[in-house]
């Protein structure tokens, strides 16, 4: 959430930075509502001051011997009642109404891209930062798509997933389920070794939590909602883990806070129909290990780079070729001010595909969720910065293994680091 004071004081600068996203955000309705709210606040304050003055005058006259039914006191009481009525029946309801409208507009504004984020209109203008693992690219060209070999091996069942639920749900069978579980355990073990504290949060979350991290109100159509409760299926562990600290004032010595969490994730993928309809790339339910950092503002950029490296470390340990992209202003997510995507190589399609998105949200989520810290000896509190990234999307990692570790005869080797999790087996 953007700071209304910042918008009020620097509207042109804020508008210019929003324009870099290329989505036509207009600050004028916000500025106009803010002006009206402040006018009402002024009127209400003036009436409150007059009411306080009337109370003081009545008290003085009563001390001087006036009776409660004296005409002068009655006149003052009538005036006080009038201003109280105007305040409670007119100004305060109108102020609440306008504030709600203003909050709704602010909640629908995206984060400001950082000054170092490349300016661009779409994903075609993202900047490749580096590649890793060319030596691990498959040495043959007889690679079948992961969904094809997965079905042939009997470890991925698409038809039964549809029978149980609907399209874009799958069932993992036998070695497929074991490989998924091995990947989750391996990822968590590695991140814990690197200093992250594991969390197992609820996956049913309330609207306040989704609002705090930016999924509501703008992206309600992307999530599954329980119609009889104020609960939603978590689209990512970023939401419940970040909201662990909602409305908290943290001690600076407890920062940074680093968490990792495995959860199933649920997304409608609204607007994505026709894309990646086969395989493990775009499912309604998928497993993910998420990394979340809550840090002091001055360490934000450094922690962001560390987060990216921690996600990369999983791909490197699995010896999966990948590249890192710095997203341009037209492609970064709603809550991000800066973002790097990790894309893993899928040889069957000859493309790199996203497997992790590592975002620095600055104080955008912290302002929405009221996550602050207070330094000793300083007045007031400051908003923390929040960061998150996949470490990694498990299904997409499985897809990459099924393709990159595939031999010409159709067998699939198991990455060395996963073999201890699978009873020492070397072939899937």
N, C-alpha and C positions, 0 to 999 in steps of 0.2 A: 504494500500500500504506500502510495506517495504521500509525503508530508504536505498538508494543505497550506501550511505557512510558507513552505518553499515554493509552492505553486503561486501563491498570492504575491510573494516578493520578487519572484523571477519567472513570470509567465512566459516571456519570449524564449528564454533559455530552455525551460522545460518543454515548451512546444517544439522547439527545434530538435531536441534530443528524441522526443516521441516520434517526430516525423521520420527519423532514421529507420524506424521500424516499417514505415511505408504502409500503415493501415488506416490512415485518416482519422486519428484521434484529435478531438477538438476540445480545448480547455475552456472555451467561452461559457458554455452552460455551467461548468463547475465554478468559474469565477463569479458568475451572476448569482448563483445560489449562495455562494459563500458571502457575497455582499449583503444579500437579503437576511441571511442568518445573523450576521453581525449587527445589522440594523435592529433586528428584533431583540438581540441580546442587550443592545444599548438601551432600547425602550424598557425592557424588563428590568434592567439594572436601575434605571431612573425611577421607575415606579416603586421598586423595592426600597430605594433610598428615600423616596417621599413617604412610603409607608413607615419606615423606621423613624423618620422625622416626626410623623404624626403620633406614633407611639411615645416618643420622647416628650412631645408637647403635652399629651394627655397626662403623662406621669408627672410633669412639672405642675400642671394645674391642680391635679389631685393632691399633691403635696402642699400646695398653697391653700387648700381648704375647699376647693370646688367639689361639688357633688357629681356623681356619675350621670344624673339626669339634667345637669345644667345645659342650657342651649349651646354654649360654646363647645362643650365636650361632645355633645350629641352631633354637632356639625362636623367636628373632627372625625368622630367614629364613622359617620356616614361617608365622608370622603375616603377614609381608610378602607371601608368595605367596598366602595366603588372600585378603587384601584386593585384591590385583591380579586374582585370579580373579573375585571379586565385582564389581569395577569393569568388567572387560572382558566378562564373560559375562552380567551381569545389568543393572547400572546404565546403562552406556553404550548398549547396544542399546535399552533401554527409553526412555532419554532421546532417542535419535535418532528412535525411533518417535513419541513424543509431540511432538517438535519438528516432524516432518513433518506430523502432524495439525494442529498449531497454525498452521504456515505455510500449509497448504491453506485453513484457515478465514480467515486474514488475506487471502490472495490473492483470496478470493471476496467480500470486503467492498468496497463502493464507496467512492469519495472522499466526504469530508464537504462538503456544500454550504457555500459561503461565507456569512458573516453577511448579506451584501448581496443574496444570491440570493432572489428573491421566493418565498414559501412558497405551494405549490399542489399539487394532487393529479395533474393531467394537463395536456396541451397546451392545454386550454381555458382554463387560468389563466395562460398565458404573457402577458407584458406587451409591448405594442407600444411601441417606443421612438421610431421615426420612419419616415416614408415619403419616398421620393424619386422624381422623374421623372413626376409626373402629366401634365406637358405632353407627354410622349412616349407616352402611352397611344394605341392605335390609334383613328383617327377614324371607323371604319366597323365594322359588326357582321357582316360576311360572312366571318369568320375561320374557317378550317377547322383541325382539330387538326393538330399538327405531323406526326404519323405518316401522316395521310391525304395531305397535300400533299407530304411527303417521298417517299412511294411513287409518287404521281402524277408527280413530277419525275424519278423513277428514281434518286434519290440515297441512299435508305435501302431496303435489302432485308431484310425480316423473314423471309421464307420460306427464303431461302438460308442465313441465319444459323442457323435451326432445323435445316436439312438438314446443315450442317457440324457443328453442336454439339448444341444442344437448345433448348427454349424459353427466351426471355429472353437470347438472343444475337442480334446483328445483324451485317450487313455494310453498310459505307458504300461507295458507288460514285461515281466521278467527282467531281462538284462537292461531294458530301457528304463524301468523304474529304478533299478539298482544304480545305473549310470547317473540318473538325475539326482538321486540321493547322495551319491559319492561326490558329485560336483558341489552340491550345497555344503556338505561337510568340509570339503577341501577349501572352498572359498572362505567359509567362516573361520576355519582354523588359521588360515594365512592372515586374515585381517586381524584376528585377535592377537596373533603373534606380533603384528605391527602396531599394537597399542589400542585397538578399538575394543570397546566394551560391548558385548553382545546383548541385544534386547530381543525378547519375543513379545511383541505388542498385540493388542486386539486387532483383528482384521475387519471387524464391524466398528465403524467410527461415526461420530455424530457430525451434524452440519457445521458446528462451530469449528471442529478440527479441520474440515475441508476448506472452510473460509479462511482459517489461519494460514494455510500454506498456499492458497490461491486457486484451488480447484473450484470453489464456489465464490460468487454466483455464476461466473462466466461459462464454466465448462460442466454444468450439471448434466448435459446430455451425454457426457463421456463416461459417466459412472453408473453403476447399478445401485438402485435404492430399494430398501425394504419399505414397502408401501404403508405398512401399519405402524412403523416406528420412525423416529428421527435417526435412522442408521443407514449407512452406506457401506458397500463392500470396498475395501481399501484399493485404490488404483495403484498404489505404491507404498512401501513402508516409510518413505519420506514423510508421509502425512502423520501417522500415529507417533513416530519417533520424534519428530520435531515438536509435536504438540505435547509431549511429555513435560515440556518446560513452559507451556502456555501460561501467561499471567504470573510468571515467576520473576523474582529479582535475584540474580545469581551473584555469588561472590567472585570477584575477578580472579582470585587464586584458583578457582575451579575451572577456569577456561584455559585451553580449549576443551570442549567435551567432544569425544569421538565415539560414535556408536556404529555398530554393524547389526543388521537384522535380516533374517530370512522370513519372507512371507509369501504366500500365494497372492497374486495381484489380479485385479478384475477391471477390464475396460471394455466399453461398448465399441470402441473404435468407430464412432460416428463419423461419417464422411469419408471413411476409408474403404467402402465397399468396392470390390473388384481388384483390390491391391493385395498381393501375396495371399491369395485364397488357398494355396496349397502349402503344406509344411508347417514349420514351427515358428515362423517369423512374426505372424500377426494373429495371435489367439485372443479370445475373450478372457481366458484364465491362463496364467503362466506363473512360474516361480521365479523369484528374483532375490538376490542378496544385495541389500542397499547399504550405502555408506552415508552417514549424516555427521556433519561437523557444526558445532556452535562455538563461535570464536569471537575474540575481541576485534574491533574494526581494523586496528593497525596491523593485524597479522592475516587479514583476510586473503590477500593475493597470494601470500606464501603458502597458506593452508590449502588454497585452491590447487596450486601446482602439486602439492603433496598428495591431494586427493586423486588427481589424475594419475600420478605415478603409482599409487596403491591399486587403482583399477588396472593399469597396464601390467603390473606385476603378476596378476592372475593369468593374463594372456601369455606373458612371457614364460611363466612356469609351465603352462600347457603347450608351449611352442606352437602357438597359433599365429600366423602372420596377420598383421593389422596396420592400420594407419590412424593418426590423430588429426582431426580437423578442428580448427577454430571457427566457430559459427559466426556468420555475419549478422548485422543488426536485423535483417529481414527474416532470419531463420531461428533466432534464439527463442527459447520458451517464454511464456507469459511472465513468469516470476524471476527470470534470470537477468542479471546485468552483464554476465559474461559466461560463455559455455564452450566446453570442448567435447566433441563426440569421438568415441573410439569405435572404429569400424573394422570388423573382422573379415577376412577373406573367405568367400564362399566360391570355390572353384567351379561348381556346376553351372553357375550363372556368370562366372567371370567378373564378379563385382565384390566390392567391399560393402558390408551391411552393418548398420549401427548395432552395437552390442552394449554400449554404455554412453550415457550423457551426463557429464559432470558440470554442474552449475554452481556459480557463486551468485547468491540472491541478495547480497548486501544486507541492508536492514529492511528489505521489502516484506519478507515474511514475519520478521520480528516485530515490525510495527503493527501488522494485522493481528498477530497472536500475542502481542504485549510481552515479549521476552526481553528482559533488560538485565543490566548489571550495574552495580554501584561501587565506585572506587572509594576507598577510605580517604577522608579529608576533602572530598569534592562534593559540591552541592548537586542534588538531583541524580538522575539515572541516565544511562545511555542504552540504546538498543544494540543488541548483539548483531553479528552477521551470521547468516545460516548458509550452509553449503550442503550439496547432496550429489550423489552419483551412484550408478549401478556398479556393483562389484562382484558378479556381473548378472546380466539376464541369463538365467540358467538354460532355458530352452534353446535360445540362440547359440549358446555355447555348445550344447549337445549337437545342434545342426552343424556347427563348424567342425566338431570332432568327427562326425559321421562322414563328412566330405574330405577334410584334409588328411585324415588318418586312414582313408580307404585305399586298399590295395587293388591291383588290376583284377584279381580273382574274386573280388566282392567282399572279402573279409575286412574287418575294421580293427586296427590296432588300438590298444588302450594307452593313452598318454602315461608316461612313466610315473608322474606324481599322483595319478589316480589309482595305480595298481594296488597299493596297500589298502585302499578303501574298498576294493573289489576282490579281496581274498587272494591277491597276488596274480590274478589273471592278466595275461598280456594281450589277449584277443577277445573282442566282444562277441 
